[in-house]
Amino acid sequence: MLVACERDGEVMGFGSGTIRNERAEAELETLYPLRRAQGHGDGRRLMAELTRRLQKLGAMALILGMAHGNRPPGATSAWEGPPPRW
């Protein structure tokens, strides 16, 4: 599934996710807020909407990963703190 985030009529980023297996494990595959959207909560909103939709499709767990060195400055808040509650 692909989800886009917009603000004031302009796309600020997108993300994708899928349910991986019969155990209903979902994977957040991509999360790409535009650089100018970072620091405004768009990445957090993308992650929340993706997890909401995956849960609605039957996901019982979420797998979340990040490639080493792929953490842009200012984009850390979406990865810190408690995980989304289902």
RONUSE-162274 format. One record per residue: x, y, z of N, C-alpha, C, O in turn; residue in three letters; residue number from 1. Coordinates in steps of 0.05 Angstrom, whole numbers, plus 32768, in hexadecimal, padded with zeros to 4 digits. Atoms other than C-alpha are relative to their C-alpha. Layout:
% RONUSE-162274
<n_c1 = X	n_c2 = Y	n_c3 = Z	ca_c1 = X	ca_c2 = Y	ca_c3 = Z	c_c1 = X	c_c2 = Y	c_c3 = Z	o_c1 = X	o_c2 = Y	o_c3 = Z	resn = ALA	resi = NUM>
...
//
This chain:
% RONUSE-162274
<n_c1 = 8011	n_c2 = 7FE9	n_c3 = 8000	ca_c1 = 8000	ca_c2 = 8000	ca_c3 = 8000	c_c1 = 8012	c_c2 = 8019	c_c3 = 8000	o_c1 = 8028	o_c2 = 8018	o_c3 = 800C	resn = MET	resi = 1>
<n_c1 = 7FF1	n_c2 = 7FE7	n_c3 = 8002	ca_c1 = 8018	ca_c2 = 8046	ca_c3 = 7FF1	c_c1 = 7FEF	c_c2 = 8017	c_c3 = 800C	o_c1 = 7FD7	o_c2 = 8019	o_c3 = 8006	resn = LEU	resi = 2>
<n_c1 = 800F	n_c2 = 7FEA	n_c3 = 7FF3	ca_c1 = 8004	ca_c2 = 8083	ca_c3 = 801B	c_c1 = 8011	c_c2 = 801A	c_c3 = 7FFB	o_c1 = 8029	o_c2 = 801A	o_c3 = 7FFE	resn = VAL	resi = 3>
<n_c1 = 7FF3	n_c2 = 7FE6	n_c3 = 8003	ca_c1 = 8014	ca_c2 = 80CC	ca_c3 = 800C	c_c1 = 7FF6	c_c2 = 8013	c_c3 = 8016	o_c1 = 7FE0	o_c2 = 8011	o_c3 = 8020	resn = ALA	resi = 4>
<n_c1 = 8007	n_c2 = 7FEB	n_c3 = 7FEC	ca_c1 = 8014	ca_c2 = 8107	ca_c3 = 803C	c_c1 = 8001	c_c2 = 801B	c_c3 = 7FF2	o_c1 = 8014	o_c2 = 8021	o_c3 = 7FE4	resn = CYS	resi = 5>
<n_c1 = 7FFF	n_c2 = 7FE6	n_c3 = 800D	ca_c1 = 8001	ca_c2 = 814C	ca_c3 = 8025	c_c1 = 7FFA	c_c2 = 8015	c_c3 = 8015	o_c1 = 7FED	o_c2 = 8011	o_c3 = 8029	resn = GLU	resi = 6>
<n_c1 = 8005	n_c2 = 7FE9	n_c3 = 7FEF	ca_c1 = 8000	ca_c2 = 8190	ca_c3 = 8045	c_c1 = 7FFC	c_c2 = 8017	c_c3 = 7FED	o_c1 = 800C	o_c2 = 801C	o_c3 = 7FDB	resn = ARG	resi = 7>
<n_c1 = 8007	n_c2 = 7FE9	n_c3 = 8010	ca_c1 = 7FDF	ca_c2 = 81CD	ca_c3 = 8026	c_c1 = 7FFF	c_c2 = 7FF8	c_c3 = 7FE2	o_c1 = 8007	o_c2 = 8008	o_c3 = 7FD1	resn = ASP	resi = 8>
<n_c1 = 8004	n_c2 = 8008	n_c3 = 801B	ca_c1 = 7FD0	ca_c2 = 81A5	ca_c3 = 7FE7	c_c1 = 801A	c_c2 = 7FF6	c_c3 = 7FF2	o_c1 = 8019	o_c2 = 7FF0	o_c3 = 7FDA	resn = GLY	resi = 9>
<n_c1 = 7FE7	n_c2 = 8009	n_c3 = 800B	ca_c1 = 8019	ca_c2 = 8190	ca_c3 = 7FDC	c_c1 = 8009	c_c2 = 7FE7	c_c3 = 800D	o_c1 = 8009	o_c2 = 7FE5	o_c3 = 8026	resn = GLU	resi = 10>
<n_c1 = 7FF6	n_c2 = 8019	n_c3 = 7FF5	ca_c1 = 8034	ca_c2 = 814A	ca_c3 = 7FE4	c_c1 = 801A	c_c2 = 8005	c_c3 = 800F	o_c1 = 802D	o_c2 = 8011	o_c3 = 8005	resn = VAL	resi = 11>
<n_c1 = 7FE9	n_c2 = 7FFC	n_c3 = 7FEE	ca_c1 = 8066	ca_c2 = 814A	ca_c3 = 801E	c_c1 = 8011	c_c2 = 7FE6	c_c3 = 8004	o_c1 = 8026	o_c2 = 7FE7	o_c3 = 800F	resn = MET	resi = 12>
<n_c1 = 7FF1	n_c2 = 8019	n_c3 = 7FFE	ca_c1 = 807B	ca_c2 = 8101	ca_c3 = 801A	c_c1 = 7FED	c_c2 = 7FE8	c_c3 = 7FFB	o_c1 = 7FD6	o_c2 = 7FEB	o_c3 = 7FF7	resn = GLY	resi = 13>
<n_c1 = 800F	n_c2 = 8018	n_c3 = 8003	ca_c1 = 8065	ca_c2 = 80B9	ca_c3 = 8013	c_c1 = 800D	c_c2 = 7FE9	c_c3 = 800F	o_c1 = 8024	o_c2 = 7FEB	o_c3 = 8018	resn = PHE	resi = 14>
<n_c1 = 7FF6	n_c2 = 8018	n_c3 = 7FF3	ca_c1 = 806C	ca_c2 = 8075	ca_c3 = 8033	c_c1 = 7FF1	c_c2 = 7FE8	c_c3 = 7FF5	o_c1 = 7FDC	o_c2 = 7FEB	o_c3 = 7FE9	resn = GLY	resi = 15>
<n_c1 = 800D	n_c2 = 8019	n_c3 = 8009	ca_c1 = 805C	ca_c2 = 802D	ca_c3 = 8024	c_c1 = 8003	c_c2 = 7FEA	c_c3 = 8015	o_c1 = 8016	o_c2 = 7FEB	o_c3 = 8025	resn = SER	resi = 16>
<n_c1 = 7FFF	n_c2 = 8017	n_c3 = 7FEE	ca_c1 = 804E	ca_c2 = 7FEE	ca_c3 = 804B	c_c1 = 7FF1	c_c2 = 7FE9	c_c3 = 7FF5	o_c1 = 7FE1	o_c2 = 7FEC	o_c3 = 7FE2	resn = GLY	resi = 17>
<n_c1 = 800D	n_c2 = 8018	n_c3 = 8009	ca_c1 = 8036	ca_c2 = 7FA7	ca_c3 = 8042	c_c1 = 7FFD	c_c2 = 7FEC	c_c3 = 8017	o_c1 = 800C	o_c2 = 7FEE	o_c3 = 802B	resn = THR	resi = 18>
<n_c1 = 8001	n_c2 = 8016	n_c3 = 7FED	ca_c1 = 801F	ca_c2 = 7F6B	ca_c3 = 806A	c_c1 = 8011	c_c2 = 7FE9	c_c3 = 7FF4	o_c1 = 800C	o_c2 = 7FE1	o_c3 = 7FDE	resn = ILE	resi = 19>
<n_c1 = 7FEB	n_c2 = 8012	n_c3 = 800A	ca_c1 = 8058	ca_c2 = 7F39	ca_c3 = 8063	c_c1 = 7FF9	c_c2 = 7FE3	c_c3 = 8000	o_c1 = 8001	o_c2 = 7FD4	o_c3 = 7FEE	resn = ARG	resi = 20>
<n_c1 = 8003	n_c2 = 801D	n_c3 = 7FFD	ca_c1 = 803F	ca_c2 = 7EF5	ca_c3 = 8079	c_c1 = 7FE6	c_c2 = 7FF9	c_c3 = 800E	o_c1 = 7FD6	o_c2 = 800A	o_c3 = 8016	resn = ASN	resi = 21>
<n_c1 = 8018	n_c2 = 800A	n_c3 = 7FF4	ca_c1 = 8009	ca_c2 = 7EC9	ca_c3 = 8096	c_c1 = 7FFD	c_c2 = 8007	c_c3 = 801E	o_c1 = 7FE8	o_c2 = 8004	o_c3 = 802A	resn = GLU	resi = 22>
<n_c1 = 8001	n_c2 = 7FF8	n_c3 = 7FE4	ca_c1 = 801B	ca_c2 = 7EE1	ca_c3 = 80DD	c_c1 = 7FF7	c_c2 = 801D	c_c3 = 8003	o_c1 = 7FF6	o_c2 = 8027	o_c3 = 8019	resn = ARG	resi = 23>
<n_c1 = 800B	n_c2 = 7FE5	n_c3 = 8000	ca_c1 = 7FFF	ca_c2 = 7F25	ca_c3 = 80CA	c_c1 = 8015	c_c2 = 8015	c_c3 = 8009	o_c1 = 800F	o_c2 = 8028	o_c3 = 8016	resn = ALA	resi = 24>
<n_c1 = 7FEB	n_c2 = 7FED	n_c3 = 7FFB	ca_c1 = 8043	ca_c2 = 7F48	ca_c3 = 80D1	c_c1 = 8000	c_c2 = 8014	c_c3 = 7FE9	o_c1 = 8003	o_c2 = 800D	o_c3 = 7FD2	resn = GLU	resi = 25>
<n_c1 = 7FFF	n_c2 = 7FEA	n_c3 = 8014	ca_c1 = 8043	ca_c2 = 7F8B	ca_c3 = 80AD	c_c1 = 801C	c_c2 = 800B	c_c3 = 7FFF	o_c1 = 8029	o_c2 = 800C	o_c3 = 8014	resn = ALA	resi = 26>
<n_c1 = 7FE6	n_c2 = 7FF3	n_c3 = 8002	ca_c1 = 8081	ca_c2 = 7FAD	ca_c3 = 8093	c_c1 = 7FFC	c_c2 = 801C	c_c3 = 7FF5	o_c1 = 7FEF	o_c2 = 8020	o_c3 = 7FE0	resn = GLU	resi = 27>
<n_c1 = 7FFF	n_c2 = 7FE5	n_c3 = 800A	ca_c1 = 8089	ca_c2 = 7FF8	ca_c3 = 808B	c_c1 = 8018	c_c2 = 8000	c_c3 = 7FED	o_c1 = 802F	o_c2 = 7FFF	o_c3 = 7FF6	resn = LEU	resi = 28>
<n_c1 = 7FEB	n_c2 = 8003	n_c3 = 8014	ca_c1 = 80B2	ca_c2 = 7FF6	ca_c3 = 804A	c_c1 = 800F	c_c2 = 801A	c_c3 = 7FFA	o_c1 = 8027	o_c2 = 801A	o_c3 = 7FF8	resn = GLU	resi = 29>
<n_c1 = 7FF4	n_c2 = 7FE6	n_c3 = 8007	ca_c1 = 80BE	ca_c2 = 803F	ca_c3 = 803A	c_c1 = 7FF2	c_c2 = 8016	c_c3 = 8010	o_c1 = 7FDA	o_c2 = 8014	o_c3 = 8017	resn = THR	resi = 30>
<n_c1 = 800B	n_c2 = 7FE8	n_c3 = 7FF3	ca_c1 = 80B4	ca_c2 = 8082	ca_c3 = 805D	c_c1 = 8012	c_c2 = 8017	c_c3 = 7FF6	o_c1 = 8028	o_c2 = 801A	o_c3 = 7FFF	resn = LEU	resi = 31>
<n_c1 = 7FF1	n_c2 = 7FEB	n_c3 = 800D	ca_c1 = 80CA	ca_c2 = 80BE	ca_c3 = 8034	c_c1 = 7FF2	c_c2 = 801B	c_c3 = 8002	o_c1 = 7FE5	o_c2 = 8024	o_c3 = 7FEF	resn = TYR	resi = 32>
<n_c1 = 8009	n_c2 = 7FE4	n_c3 = 7FFF	ca_c1 = 80B7	ca_c2 = 8103	ca_c3 = 804D	c_c1 = 8014	c_c2 = 8011	c_c3 = 7FF0	o_c1 = 802C	o_c2 = 800C	o_c3 = 7FF2	resn = PRO	resi = 33>
<n_c1 = 7FEE	n_c2 = 7FEE	n_c3 = 800E	ca_c1 = 80D4	ca_c2 = 8139	ca_c3 = 8020	c_c1 = 8011	c_c2 = 800F	c_c3 = 8014	o_c1 = 8008	o_c2 = 8014	o_c3 = 802B	resn = LEU	resi = 34>
<n_c1 = 7FEF	n_c2 = 7FF2	n_c3 = 7FEE	ca_c1 = 810E	ca_c2 = 815E	ca_c3 = 803F	c_c1 = 7FF3	c_c2 = 8019	c_c3 = 800B	o_c1 = 7FF5	o_c2 = 801F	o_c3 = 8023	resn = ARG	resi = 35>
<n_c1 = 800D	n_c2 = 7FE7	n_c3 = 7FF6	ca_c1 = 80E6	ca_c2 = 819F	ca_c3 = 8044	c_c1 = 7FE8	c_c2 = 7FFA	c_c3 = 8012	o_c1 = 7FDF	o_c2 = 800B	o_c3 = 8020	resn = ARG	resi = 36>
<n_c1 = 8016	n_c2 = 8008	n_c3 = 7FEF	ca_c1 = 80AF	ca_c2 = 8177	ca_c3 = 8068	c_c1 = 800A	c_c2 = 7FF6	c_c3 = 801B	o_c1 = 7FFB	o_c2 = 7FF4	o_c3 = 802E	resn = ALA	resi = 37>
<n_c1 = 7FF5	n_c2 = 800A	n_c3 = 7FE7	ca_c1 = 80DE	ca_c2 = 815E	ca_c3 = 809E	c_c1 = 7FFE	c_c2 = 8014	c_c3 = 8017	o_c1 = 8002	o_c2 = 802C	o_c3 = 8012	resn = GLN	resi = 38>
<n_c1 = 8003	n_c2 = 7FEE	n_c3 = 7FE9	ca_c1 = 80D3	ca_c2 = 817A	ca_c3 = 80E3	c_c1 = 7FE5	c_c2 = 800C	c_c3 = 8004	o_c1 = 7FE0	o_c2 = 801C	o_c3 = 8016	resn = GLY	resi = 39>
<n_c1 = 801C	n_c2 = 7FF6	n_c3 = 7FFF	ca_c1 = 8089	ca_c2 = 8188	ca_c3 = 80D7	c_c1 = 7FEC	c_c2 = 7FEA	c_c3 = 8007	o_c1 = 7FD4	o_c2 = 7FEE	o_c3 = 8007	resn = HIS	resi = 40>
<n_c1 = 8011	n_c2 = 8016	n_c3 = 7FF8	ca_c1 = 806E	ca_c2 = 8144	ca_c3 = 80EC	c_c1 = 7FF5	c_c2 = 7FEF	c_c3 = 7FE9	o_c1 = 7FE5	o_c2 = 7FDD	o_c3 = 7FEE	resn = GLY	resi = 41>
<n_c1 = 800A	n_c2 = 800F	n_c3 = 8017	ca_c1 = 8061	ca_c2 = 812A	ca_c3 = 80A6	c_c1 = 8008	c_c2 = 7FE3	c_c3 = 8000	o_c1 = 7FF8	o_c2 = 7FD1	o_c3 = 7FF9	resn = ASP	resi = 42>
<n_c1 = 7FF6	n_c2 = 801C	n_c3 = 7FFE	ca_c1 = 808C	ca_c2 = 80EB	ca_c3 = 80B0	c_c1 = 7FF0	c_c2 = 7FF1	c_c3 = 8015	o_c1 = 7FE9	o_c2 = 7FDA	o_c3 = 8010	resn = GLY	resi = 43>
<n_c1 = 8010	n_c2 = 800D	n_c3 = 7FEB	ca_c1 = 8067	ca_c2 = 80DC	ca_c3 = 80F0	c_c1 = 7FE4	c_c2 = 7FFA	c_c3 = 7FF7	o_c1 = 7FD9	o_c2 = 7FE5	o_c3 = 7FFD	resn = ARG	resi = 44>
<n_c1 = 801B	n_c2 = 8004	n_c3 = 800B	ca_c1 = 8024	ca_c2 = 80E5	ca_c3 = 80CE	c_c1 = 7FFF	c_c2 = 7FEA	c_c3 = 7FEC	o_c1 = 7FEC	o_c2 = 7FDA	o_c3 = 7FEB	resn = ARG	resi = 45>
<n_c1 = 7FFE	n_c2 = 8015	n_c3 = 8013	ca_c1 = 8039	ca_c2 = 80B8	ca_c3 = 8095	c_c1 = 8001	c_c2 = 7FE5	c_c3 = 800E	o_c1 = 7FF3	o_c2 = 7FD2	o_c3 = 8007	resn = LEU	resi = 46>
<n_c1 = 7FFD	n_c2 = 8019	n_c3 = 7FF1	ca_c1 = 804F	ca_c2 = 8081	ca_c3 = 80C6	c_c1 = 7FE6	c_c2 = 7FF9	c_c3 = 800E	o_c1 = 7FDE	o_c2 = 7FE2	o_c3 = 800E	resn = MET	resi = 47>
<n_c1 = 801A	n_c2 = 8005	n_c3 = 7FF2	ca_c1 = 800E	ca_c2 = 8088	ca_c3 = 80EE	c_c1 = 7FEB	c_c2 = 7FF6	c_c3 = 7FED	o_c1 = 7FDC	o_c2 = 7FE4	o_c3 = 7FF3	resn = ALA	resi = 48>
<n_c1 = 8015	n_c2 = 8008	n_c3 = 8014	ca_c1 = 7FE2	ca_c2 = 8083	ca_c3 = 80B0	c_c1 = 8006	c_c2 = 7FE4	c_c3 = 7FF4	o_c1 = 7FF4	o_c2 = 7FD4	o_c3 = 7FF1	resn = GLU	resi = 49>
<n_c1 = 7FF9	n_c2 = 801A	n_c3 = 800A	ca_c1 = 8009	ca_c2 = 8048	ca_c3 = 8094	c_c1 = 7FF9	c_c2 = 7FEA	c_c3 = 8015	o_c1 = 7FEE	o_c2 = 7FD5	o_c3 = 800D	resn = LEU	resi = 50>
<n_c1 = 8006	n_c2 = 8014	n_c3 = 7FEC	ca_c1 = 8004	ca_c2 = 8022	ca_c3 = 80D6	c_c1 = 7FE2	c_c2 = 7FFC	c_c3 = 8004	o_c1 = 7FD9	o_c2 = 7FE6	o_c3 = 8008	resn = THR	resi = 51>
<n_c1 = 801D	n_c2 = 8001	n_c3 = 7FFD	ca_c1 = 7FBA	ca_c2 = 8033	ca_c3 = 80DC	c_c1 = 7FF4	c_c2 = 7FEE	c_c3 = 7FEA	o_c1 = 7FE3	o_c2 = 7FDD	o_c3 = 7FEF	resn = ARG	resi = 52>
<n_c1 = 800B	n_c2 = 800F	n_c3 = 8017	ca_c1 = 7FAC	ca_c2 = 8017	ca_c3 = 8096	c_c1 = 8008	c_c2 = 7FE3	c_c3 = 8001	o_c1 = 7FF8	o_c2 = 7FD1	o_c3 = 7FFA	resn = ARG	resi = 53>
<n_c1 = 7FF6	n_c2 = 801C	n_c3 = 7FFE	ca_c1 = 7FD7	ca_c2 = 7FD9	ca_c3 = 80A0	c_c1 = 7FF0	c_c2 = 7FF1	c_c3 = 8015	o_c1 = 7FE9	o_c2 = 7FDA	o_c3 = 8012	resn = LEU	resi = 54>
<n_c1 = 800F	n_c2 = 800D	n_c3 = 7FEB	ca_c1 = 7FB3	ca_c2 = 7FCA	ca_c3 = 80E1	c_c1 = 7FE3	c_c2 = 7FFA	c_c3 = 7FF6	o_c1 = 7FD8	o_c2 = 7FE5	o_c3 = 7FFC	resn = GLN	resi = 55>
<n_c1 = 801B	n_c2 = 8004	n_c3 = 800B	ca_c1 = 7F70	ca_c2 = 7FD3	ca_c3 = 80BD	c_c1 = 7FFF	c_c2 = 7FE8	c_c3 = 7FED	o_c1 = 7FEA	o_c2 = 7FDA	o_c3 = 7FEB	resn = LYS	resi = 56>
<n_c1 = 7FFE	n_c2 = 8017	n_c3 = 8012	ca_c1 = 7F87	ca_c2 = 7F9E	ca_c3 = 808B	c_c1 = 8006	c_c2 = 7FE6	c_c3 = 800F	o_c1 = 8007	o_c2 = 7FD1	o_c3 = 8003	resn = LEU	resi = 57>
<n_c1 = 7FFC	n_c2 = 8018	n_c3 = 7FF0	ca_c1 = 7F95	ca_c2 = 7F6E	ca_c3 = 80C5	c_c1 = 801C	c_c2 = 7FFC	c_c3 = 800B	o_c1 = 8021	o_c2 = 7FE8	o_c3 = 8018	resn = GLY	resi = 58>
<n_c1 = 7FE5	n_c2 = 8003	n_c3 = 7FF5	ca_c1 = 7FDD	ca_c2 = 7F7B	ca_c3 = 80D8	c_c1 = 7FFF	c_c2 = 7FFF	c_c3 = 801F	o_c1 = 7FF0	o_c2 = 800E	o_c3 = 802C	resn = ALA	resi = 59>
<n_c1 = 7FFF	n_c2 = 8004	n_c3 = 7FE3	ca_c1 = 7FED	ca_c2 = 7F64	ca_c3 = 811F	c_c1 = 801B	c_c2 = 8009	c_c3 = 800C	o_c1 = 801D	o_c2 = 800D	o_c3 = 8024	resn = MET	resi = 60>
<n_c1 = 7FE5	n_c2 = 7FF7	n_c3 = 7FF8	ca_c1 = 8037	ca_c2 = 7F7A	ca_c3 = 8122	c_c1 = 800B	c_c2 = 8011	c_c3 = 7FEA	o_c1 = 8004	o_c2 = 800E	o_c3 = 7FD3	resn = ALA	resi = 61>
<n_c1 = 7FF4	n_c2 = 7FEE	n_c3 = 8013	ca_c1 = 8061	ca_c2 = 7FAE	ca_c3 = 8100	c_c1 = 801F	c_c2 = 7FFD	c_c3 = 8001	o_c1 = 802B	o_c2 = 7FFE	o_c3 = 8016	resn = LEU	resi = 62>
<n_c1 = 7FE3	n_c2 = 8002	n_c3 = 8003	ca_c1 = 80A8	ca_c2 = 7FA4	ca_c3 = 80E7	c_c1 = 800A	c_c2 = 801A	c_c3 = 7FF5	o_c1 = 8001	o_c2 = 8024	o_c3 = 7FE0	resn = ILE	resi = 63>
<n_c1 = 7FF6	n_c2 = 7FE6	n_c3 = 8007	ca_c1 = 80CF	ca_c2 = 7FE4	ca_c3 = 80E2	c_c1 = 801F	c_c2 = 7FFF	c_c3 = 8001	o_c1 = 802A	o_c2 = 7FF7	o_c3 = 8014	resn = LEU	resi = 64>
<n_c1 = 7FE3	n_c2 = 8000	n_c3 = 8001	ca_c1 = 8117	ca_c2 = 7FEB	ca_c3 = 80CC	c_c1 = 800A	c_c2 = 8019	c_c3 = 7FF2	o_c1 = 7FFB	o_c2 = 8028	o_c3 = 7FE6	resn = GLY	resi = 65>
<n_c1 = 7FF4	n_c2 = 7FE9	n_c3 = 800D	ca_c1 = 8148	ca_c2 = 801F	ca_c3 = 80B4	c_c1 = 801C	c_c2 = 7FF8	c_c3 = 7FF7	o_c1 = 802B	o_c2 = 7FEC	o_c3 = 8006	resn = MET	resi = 66>
<n_c1 = 7FE6	n_c2 = 8006	n_c3 = 800B	ca_c1 = 8185	ca_c2 = 8018	ca_c3 = 8088	c_c1 = 8015	c_c2 = 8010	c_c3 = 8010	o_c1 = 8010	o_c2 = 8028	o_c3 = 8016	resn = ALA	resi = 67>
<n_c1 = 7FEB	n_c2 = 7FF2	n_c3 = 7FF2	ca_c1 = 81C5	ca_c2 = 802A	ca_c3 = 80AD	c_c1 = 8008	c_c2 = 8019	c_c3 = 7FF2	o_c1 = 800E	o_c2 = 8019	o_c3 = 7FDA	resn = HIS	resi = 68>
<n_c1 = 7FF8	n_c2 = 7FE6	n_c3 = 800B	ca_c1 = 81D7	ca_c2 = 8073	ca_c3 = 80A2	c_c1 = 7FEA	c_c2 = 800E	c_c3 = 7FF1	o_c1 = 7FEF	o_c2 = 8022	o_c3 = 7FE4	resn = GLY	resi = 69>
<n_c1 = 8016	n_c2 = 7FF4	n_c3 = 800F	ca_c1 = 8192	ca_c2 = 8083	ca_c3 = 8084	c_c1 = 7FEE	c_c2 = 800F	c_c3 = 8013	o_c1 = 7FD5	o_c2 = 800D	o_c3 = 8010	resn = ASN	resi = 70>
<n_c1 = 8010	n_c2 = 7FF0	n_c3 = 7FED	ca_c1 = 817B	ca_c2 = 80B1	ca_c3 = 80BC	c_c1 = 8007	c_c2 = 801D	c_c3 = 7FFD	o_c1 = 801A	o_c2 = 8027	o_c3 = 800A	resn = ARG	resi = 71>
<n_c1 = 7FFA	n_c2 = 7FE4	n_c3 = 8005	ca_c1 = 817A	ca_c2 = 80F8	ca_c3 = 80A2	c_c1 = 7FFD	c_c2 = 8011	c_c3 = 8019	o_c1 = 7FEC	o_c2 = 800C	o_c3 = 802A	resn = PRO	resi = 72>
<n_c1 = 8003	n_c2 = 7FEE	n_c3 = 7FEA	ca_c1 = 8185	ca_c2 = 8130	ca_c3 = 80D5	c_c1 = 7FE4	c_c2 = 800C	c_c3 = 8001	o_c1 = 7FDA	o_c2 = 8014	o_c3 = 7FEC	resn = PRO	resi = 73>
<n_c1 = 801A	n_c2 = 7FF4	n_c3 = 7FFD	ca_c1 = 8143	ca_c2 = 8149	ca_c3 = 80F0	c_c1 = 7FE9	c_c2 = 7FED	c_c3 = 7FFC	o_c1 = 7FD2	o_c2 = 7FF4	o_c3 = 8000	resn = GLY	resi = 74>
<n_c1 = 8015	n_c2 = 8013	n_c3 = 8006	ca_c1 = 811D	ca_c2 = 810A	ca_c3 = 80DD	c_c1 = 7FFF	c_c2 = 7FEB	c_c3 = 8016	o_c1 = 7FF3	o_c2 = 7FD5	o_c3 = 8011	resn = ALA	resi = 75>
<n_c1 = 7FFE	n_c2 = 8015	n_c3 = 7FEC	ca_c1 = 8129	ca_c2 = 80E5	ca_c3 = 811E	c_c1 = 7FE7	c_c2 = 7FFC	c_c3 = 8010	o_c1 = 7FE3	o_c2 = 7FE6	o_c3 = 801B	resn = THR	resi = 76>
<n_c1 = 8017	n_c2 = 8002	n_c3 = 7FEE	ca_c1 = 80E8	ca_c2 = 80F3	ca_c3 = 8142	c_c1 = 7FED	c_c2 = 7FEA	c_c3 = 7FF9	o_c1 = 7FE0	o_c2 = 7FDE	o_c3 = 800B	resn = SER	resi = 77>
<n_c1 = 8012	n_c2 = 8016	n_c3 = 8007	ca_c1 = 80C0	ca_c2 = 80C0	ca_c3 = 811A	c_c1 = 800A	c_c2 = 7FE5	c_c3 = 8009	o_c1 = 7FFA	o_c2 = 7FD2	o_c3 = 800A	resn = ALA	resi = 78>
<n_c1 = 7FF4	n_c2 = 801A	n_c3 = 7FF8	ca_c1 = 80F0	ca_c2 = 8089	ca_c3 = 8131	c_c1 = 8004	c_c2 = 7FFE	c_c3 = 801E	o_c1 = 800C	o_c2 = 7FE9	o_c3 = 8027	resn = TRP	resi = 79>
<n_c1 = 7FFB	n_c2 = 8000	n_c3 = 7FE3	ca_c1 = 80F5	ca_c2 = 809C	ca_c3 = 817A	c_c1 = 7FE6	c_c2 = 7FFF	c_c3 = 800F	o_c1 = 7FD0	o_c2 = 8004	o_c3 = 8004	resn = GLU	resi = 80>
<n_c1 = 8018	n_c2 = 8001	n_c3 = 7FEF	ca_c1 = 80C5	ca_c2 = 8092	ca_c3 = 81B3	c_c1 = 7FF2	c_c2 = 7FE5	c_c3 = 7FFD	o_c1 = 7FFC	o_c2 = 7FD3	o_c3 = 7FF0	resn = GLY	resi = 81>
<n_c1 = 800E	n_c2 = 801A	n_c3 = 8000	ca_c1 = 8092	ca_c2 = 805B	ca_c3 = 81BD	c_c1 = 7FF5	c_c2 = 7FFA	c_c3 = 7FE4	o_c1 = 7FEE	o_c2 = 800D	o_c3 = 7FD5	resn = PRO	resi = 82>
<n_c1 = 800C	n_c2 = 8007	n_c3 = 801A	ca_c1 = 8078	ca_c2 = 8035	ca_c3 = 8180	c_c1 = 7FE3	c_c2 = 8007	c_c3 = 8000	o_c1 = 7FD6	o_c2 = 800B	o_c3 = 8015	resn = PRO	resi = 83>
<n_c1 = 801D	n_c2 = 7FFB	n_c3 = 8002	ca_c1 = 8032	ca_c2 = 8043	ca_c3 = 8166	c_c1 = 7FF1	c_c2 = 7FEB	c_c3 = 800F	o_c1 = 7FF7	o_c2 = 7FD3	o_c3 = 800E	resn = PRO	resi = 84>
<n_c1 = 8010	n_c2 = 8013	n_c3 = 7FF1	ca_c1 = 7FFE	ca_c2 = 8023	ca_c3 = 8193	c_c1 = 7FE9	c_c2 = 7FF7	c_c3 = 7FEE	o_c1 = 7FDC	o_c2 = 8007	o_c3 = 7FE1	resn = ARG	resi = 85>
<n_c1 = 8016	n_c2 = 800A	n_c3 = 8010	ca_c1 = 7FCC	ca_c2 = 7FF5	ca_c3 = 8171	c_c1 = 7FEA	c_c2 = 7FF9	c_c3 = 8012	o_c1 = 7FD5	o_c2 = 7FEF	o_c3 = 800A	resn = TRP	resi = 86>
//
